[in-house]
Amino acid sequence: MTYFSLEFSMMMIAFFAIYWCFKEKYLTQNILILIFSYIIYILINPYFALVLFVYTFFIHYFALLIFVRRKRNIFIACISFAILNLCFFKYFASIKDTFDQFLSLFGFDFLNSDIIFPVGISFYTFASITYLVNVYKHKRIETFLNLATFLSFFPTLLLGPIMRSDFFFEQIHQKREFKHANLIIVLLIFGIVKKVLIANYLGIYSKEILSDPTSYNSLELLCAIYAFSVQIYCDFSGYVDLVTAFALMLGFTLPVNFNMPYLSNNLKEFWKRWHISLSNFIRDYIYIPLGGNQKGKLRTYANIIIAFVLSGIWHGNTVNFFIWGLLHGFGVVFLSLPFMKKVSLRKIPYLSMFLTFHFIAFAWIFFYYKTLTGALEYFNAVIDNFFWKIEYEHIYVFASFVAIFILYPLFVNFKEYCIRILNITPLLLKPILLAFILLLVFTFMPNGIPQFIYESF
């Protein structure tokens, strides 16, 4: 089951109707959210739901232990368990052969050691860490049901955004109201258009070229990585738009996760606009505990690189993700050097955006390819195929990306404009307008809905 399936749509409509029948009883609404979230997760895979339930059980009692004892070593042990649990599932495929040999050594070779990576485990692990930290620092404990609702909250369960425990529990203890109807409609349309149309078509285009880079000229290879850069943004931000709308439908707000990141004038700004909840999590739970910028410049630079490398290897355990994190780490460190503070390109915004975007697109190459060999093959093809014949259609595609880059800043307030249009649209016309837009989308969409890129993280 996916959030774009007809089954989910029907279930969501039914749940929405039942949920608001208990408008005056937010405790009942909380239980309904918990039940619905687990139903969704079970329909995806019952095994995933079991892992989540067992994990929630342990986190609840770890929190109680931290709350009662208030010992730093106990707190560190509990956090370590959460991290090791994530690492076990995330990187088990890499150690499976060694693990099988270990089982065989002790006569347990008949056991099946195949373990599926549970979708969403990274995001509910990060959420649980924010809860344990909050218990340790502020001595605020929640019931098992509230914790289970927080960790399984279906809008954030699968791909985030990472929601802090205090941000969620502040809302779960309050009576809710249904509002922001026009914003919900706009977010739903944005999410569907970004994923179903833009990301899918760009994915089809880029995959054909990037899967066999030696067969294409340099301009096509450049356009392909442009396409992937836009695809990964529309794919992930489209998902966030969608689940933000779901949360608003239930009276909850989610943290902002994207703010037009390709408008960034430098790499530091990019990480304030891209996957904001993850950037803030890394800053508050990795960078600052390492010492942040309080222990001298060299230590600050080292902390920045460590934080980005950890971000990279969280995405995957190949050398490419390590390089991807390292590139961003060194990029931010370079911008933090004293002489760079005197260099400012903000007076030439398109130039600074151009340089920043191309650095990010360059780094995406290591994100796209699973192996270093694949990434190097792409770079070699760009150089070797530079003088290959270029067709007019290749120039048109390149010109389209240039036009998008130039026009992109004009869309800063596009969402607000769409909401204003809906505000002045008569109520009877809104369903017709929505149906017309969806009809266009589903008429021109490609066949099938590929999985979200970030599902594997």
N, C-alpha and C positions, 0 to 999 in steps of 0.2 A: 504494500500500500504506500502511495505517495500523497503529498498534499495537493497534487493536481488530479488525482483520480476522482471519478464520479462517486465511488463508494465513500471516500472521505468527505466530499461535498455534502452528500445526503446526511451522513452522520453528524457533520458539523451543524447543519441547519436544525436537525432534530435536537441536538445537544443545546444549541443556542436557545431554542424555544423553551426547553425544560429548565435550563439554567436561570432564565429571567422570570420563571414562575415563582422563584424563591427570592425575589428582589429584596425582601425585608429580612432574610435569614442568610447572612453571609457565611455562617458556619456550615450550613447545608450546601451552599454554593462551593465552599472549599472541598467538601467531600465529593461533590459531583465532578469537580475538576480532577481530583485524584483518580477517581474511577475512570473517567473518560481518557485521561492521559495513559493509564495502564492498558486500557482497551486498545488504544492506538498502537502502543508499543508491542503488545501481544500479537496484534494482527501483522505487524512487521516481522516479528520473530519472538515466540514465547521464551526462547532461551535468553534473549536480551532483557526481557522483563524480569526474569528470575535473577540474573546477574545484578540488575539495578536494585531489586528488593533486598537481596543479601547485602549489597554494598551499603544501602541506606540503613539497614539494621546495625552494621558495624559503626557507621559514622555517628548514629544516634548514641550508642553506648560509649564511643570515644569522646563525644561531646560531654556526656554526663561525667566521665572520668576527669576530663579537663576542668569541668565546672566545679567538681568536688575537691580535687587535689590541688589544682592551680600550680603544678610543677612544670618548669620549662622543659625538662627532659621528657616528661609524659607528653606534653604538647608536640614536641619535635618528633617523638615516636609515632604519634597519631598522624601527623602530616606526612611522615615518611611512608606509612602504610598506604595512604591515599595515592602517593606518587608511584610507589612500587607496584601497586595494583594496576595503575594505568600503564606503566612500562611493561608489565607482564603481558597484558592483552595486546598492547600496541606493537611490541617487538617480539612476540612469541614466535612468529613465523621465521625469524632470523636465527632462533636458537632451537628450533624444533628438532633438527637432526641430532644435536648434542643431547637434548632432553630425552629423545628416544633411546640413545645409547645408554644413558643413565638408567632408564627403566629396564632395559635389557640386562644391564649389569646385575641388577637385583632380582631378576626373574619376573619382571612385570611387563615383558615385551608384548603380552597379549592385550594390553590396554591401548585404547585408541587415544592418541594425544592431540588429535586435530582440534584446535580451538578457534572459533570464529571471533573476529574482532567486533564487539558490540557497537553498533552505530550510536553516536552521541556520548560515548563514555568519556571522551576528553572534556566535553563541556559540563557534564554533571560532576566530574571530578574537580574541575576548577571551581565550580559553584560550591562544592562541599568544603573545599579549602577555605573559601571566604567565610563559610559558616564556622569552621573550627577556629579560625583566627579571631572572629568576632566573639566567640564564646570565651576564648582565652583573654582577650583584651578588655571586654566589656561585661563579662559574666552574664550573658543573655542566652538562656536556653529555651528551646522550643519543644513542643510535643512531637512524638514520633509521626503523627498524622500530618502536622504542618511541615515537618522536614521532608517527609515522603512527597508531599504536594510540591514543595519547592524543587526537589531534585528531579521529579518526573514531569514538571510543568511542560505540557506538550509544545507550546510555542517556542521554548528555548531548549527543549530536550535534545533534538537531533543535531543542530548546527549552531546553537547559540542564538543571539549574543550571550556572552557571559554575564549573568545577572548576580550582583552582590546579594548576600543573604539579607542584610539590613534593608536594602532597597525593596526586596520582595516581601519580607515579613511586615514592613510598614504598610504595605497595601493589603496583605491578606487579612489583617486584623481590622480593616475598615469596611464600612458599608459602601457598596459600589453603585455607580450610576451608569446607565448607557448613554453615551454622548459621543461627539465627534463623528457622527455618521458620515459626513462628506469626506472627512479625512480617511475613514475606513475604506470608502469606495475608491478614492484616489490611490491609496496604498495597494489595494487588491489589483487594480488595473495596472499600476506600475510594476508590481511583482510579476504578474502574468506576462506582460509585454516584454519585460527585461529577460525573463527566463525562456518563455516559450518561443518568442520571436527572435530577439536580438542575440542572446547567448547561444541558442541552438543553431542558428544559421552561421554565426561566426565560428562556432565549434566545428561545424561541418567543413567550412572553408579552411580553417587553420589545420585541422587534423589531416586532411588530404596532403597538404604541403609538408607539414612538420614531420609526418610519419616517414617521408622519403625525401629528405632535403637535397640529396645529390641530383635529383631529377628536375630541379627548378632553379630559375635564375635568381640573382641576388635581390632584385626588386620584389619578386614574389615571396622570397624568404623573409624580407623585411616586413611586407604587408601581413604575412602569416603571424609574425610575433606581435604586430600591432593588433591583429584580430584576437589573438589569445589574451592580450592585455585587457582589451575591452570585454571579452567573453567572461573572464574570471571575475571582473568587477560586476557585470550585469547578472551573472549567475548567483553570486553570493549576496549582493545587495538586493537583488530581486527576491531571494528567499527571505531576507530580513524584512523587506517591505511586507511580504505576505504574512509572516508570523507576527509582526507588529500589529497588523490589522486584526489578526485572530485575538491577540491579547486585548486590544482596545474593545473588541466585541464583548469581552468578559469583564470590562471595567478596569483592566490593568494597563500600565504603561511599561514599555521596555526601554532599556538604555539605548541611546543613539549609537549606531555601529558604523555608519558611513556618512561622510560629508564631502561629496564630490572630490575624492582624493587626487584625481589627475589634474586638478587645478593648483596643486601644491607648487610653491616656488622653490622648495628645497626638500631634502629627504626628511629632515626633522618635522616639517609641516605635514609631509605625507603620512607619517606615522601618528599624527594627531587627527588625521582624516580617514585612515584606512583601518578597518577592523578595530575600531576604537576600544571596544570592551577588552579585547586581547592585549592591545597596547597598554591600556591602563592596568590590566592584571599583571603584566610583566614588569611594569614600572613599580607597582606597589608591593608585589610579592616576590620579586627577584632582584630588580635593580636597587631599590632602596634598602632591603635587608642586607645586600652585599656591601652597603656603605654609601650608595648613591654618589653624590658629588661632594661629600663631606670629608674625604680623606686624601685630598691632593689630586692634581690633574692626572697623573699617571694612573692612579687607582680608579679615577673616574672613567678614563678611557677604557681600562681593562674591564670595569663593570659593564660598560655599554656593550663591548664586544661579547662578553659572556652572556649577557641577556639576549642579544640577537642570535648568538649561536644556539642557545637553548631553544629559542623560538624556532630556529631552523630545523633542529633535530626533532622537535615536537611534531613538525609536519611530516617527517619521515626519517628513517634511519640510514639513508643512503648518503654518500659523500656529496651528492648534488645539493641536498637540503642544507648540509653543513656549509657548503660554499655560498649558498643563497643567504643564509643568516650572516655569514662572515662578510659578504659584500655590503649588506646593509649596515652591519656594525661598523666596518671601516669607513663607510660613507658618512655615517653620523659623526664618528670621531673626527674625520677630516673637516667636517663643517664646524666642529667645536674647537679646532685649533685657533690660537690667538690671531694669526694673520688673516684667517678667513672671516673673522668678525668685522674686518675693515672692508671686505669685499661684499658688495651687495648688488644683486641684479634685479631687485624689486622695482627699480625705475624702468626696467625693460621686462615687464611681466611675461610676455610670450617667449622671450629667450630663456628666462629662468624655468618656466613651465616646460619648454622644449627639452632643456638639458636634464631636468629632473625626470620627466616622463621616459626619456630614452635610457637613463640609468636604470630605472625600474623595469622597463621592458627588457633590457639586457639581462637583468637578474632573473626575470621570469623564465628565461631559457633554461636555467638550472632547475627551476621549479617544475617545468613541463616535462623534461626528459628524466627518466628514472635512473639512467646511468650516466656517468661522466663521458663514456664513449659516445653516447647519443648527442650530448651537448657539444662535444668537440667536433662531431661530424657536421652538425649544423654550422658552426663557425667556419670550418674548412670549406663547406659548400658556399657560404657567403663570399669567401675570398676567391675560390676556384671558379665560381660561375659568374663572376662579376661582368665579364665581357660577353656573356651569352645574349642571344637575340631577345629583345623585349618587344612584346606585342602591344598594340594599342589598348587592349583590354586590361593589361597589367598597369598601364599608366592611368587608366580610368579608376581602377581600384585604389591605387596610391593617391590619386587626386581626391578620392572620396574620403580617405582617412585624413588627409591634410585639411579638407573642408570641415570635417567633424572636429578636428583639433582647434580650428579657428573659431568655430561656432559654439563650442562646448561651454565657454564662460557665460554665454547668453542664457543658459538654462539654470542659473543659480537659484532663481526664485520660481522655477517652473511649477513645482509642487504647490506652492502657495497660490499661483495664478489659477491652477486647475481647481483648487478648493473654492476660490472666489467665484469661478464660473458655476460650480455646483450650487454655491450659496444663492445665486440669483436665478438658478434654473427652477421652474415650477416643479412641485413634487411629482405630478403626474408624468412629467417628461423624463425624470431621472431613470426609471426602469427602462424606458425605451432607449435612452442614450447609452446606458450601461449594456443593454442587450446588443445594440448595434456595434459597439466597440468589441465586445467579446465575440460576436459573429465574425467580424473582420479578422480578429486574432486567430480563431480556430479554423478559419477558411484558409489562411495563408501560412499557418504553422507547418513545419516539417513533420513527417510521421514519427510518432514515438516521443517520449520525454526522457532524455538521458538523465542519469543520476546527477545530483548536485556535486560539483567538484570537491567541495569541502566535506562531503559525507565520509570520505576515507580518512579524515583527520580527527 
